[in-house]
């Protein structure tokens, strides 16, 4: 599953997946990224490598001065 986002300036970025109960499932990105467009990929697995159940998840992008959250649905 691809998650696209843009950064206005080079900055540390953290993209984390959470389940519907708010528990952290996986940290997808945790590094400094250049300004511009980025595509992060989540393979549906948690931090331990276990495939998660289909359902509703949320991702949160945190970077300098910005926090954005969106919903996503894992269907398989």
C-alpha positions as CSV (number, residue, x, y, z in Angstrom):
1,X,0.0,0.0,0.0
2,X,1.5,3.3,-1.1
3,X,1.3,6.4,1.0
4,X,2.2,9.6,-0.8
5,X,3.2,12.9,0.8
6,X,5.1,16.1,0.0
7,X,7.6,18.0,2.1
8,X,8.2,21.7,1.6
9,X,11.8,21.6,3.1
10,X,14.3,19.0,4.0
11,X,13.3,17.7,7.5
12,X,13.1,14.8,9.8
13,X,10.0,12.8,9.0
14,X,8.2,10.0,10.9
15,X,5.3,8.0,9.3
16,X,3.6,5.5,11.6
17,X,0.7,3.1,11.1
18,X,-1.8,2.7,14.0
19,X,-4.8,0.3,14.3
20,X,-8.3,1.5,15.0
21,X,-7.7,1.3,18.8
22,X,-4.7,3.7,18.5
23,X,-2.0,1.1,19.0
24,X,1.2,1.5,17.0
25,X,1.4,-1.2,14.3
26,X,4.5,-0.2,12.3
27,X,6.9,2.6,11.8
28,X,7.3,3.0,8.1
29,X,9.5,6.1,7.8
30,X,11.9,7.5,10.5
31,X,14.6,9.6,8.8
32,X,15.4,13.0,7.3
33,X,13.9,13.4,3.9
34,X,14.6,16.0,1.2
35,X,12.0,18.5,0.1
36,X,9.6,17.2,-2.5
37,X,7.3,14.3,-3.2
38,X,7.7,11.0,-1.4
39,X,6.0,7.6,-1.6
40,X,6.2,5.3,1.4
41,X,5.1,1.7,1.2
42,X,3.4,-0.4,3.9
43,X,3.2,-4.1,3.2
44,X,0.5,-4.8,5.8
45,X,2.9,-6.2,8.3
46,X,3.5,-5.0,11.9
47,X,6.9,-4.2,13.4
48,X,7.5,-7.9,14.1
49,X,6.8,-8.9,10.5
50,X,3.4,-10.4,11.2
51,X,0.7,-9.8,8.6
52,X,-2.1,-7.6,10.1
53,X,-5.8,-8.3,9.7
54,X,-7.8,-6.6,7.1
55,X,-9.5,-3.5,8.5
56,X,-9.3,0.2,9.2
57,X,-5.9,1.7,10.1
58,X,-4.6,5.2,10.4
59,X,-1.3,6.7,9.5
60,X,0.3,9.8,11.0
61,X,3.0,11.8,9.4
62,X,5.1,13.9,11.8
63,X,7.7,16.4,10.6
64,X,9.0,19.7,11.7
65,X,5.9,21.9,12.5
66,X,3.4,19.5,11.0
67,X,1.4,16.5,12.1
68,X,-1.2,15.0,9.7
69,X,-3.3,11.9,10.1
70,X,-5.3,10.0,7.6
71,X,-7.4,6.8,7.5
72,X,-6.6,3.8,5.3
73,X,-8.3,0.5,4.7
74,X,-6.4,-2.8,4.4
75,X,-8.5,-5.2,2.4
76,X,-6.2,-8.3,2.2
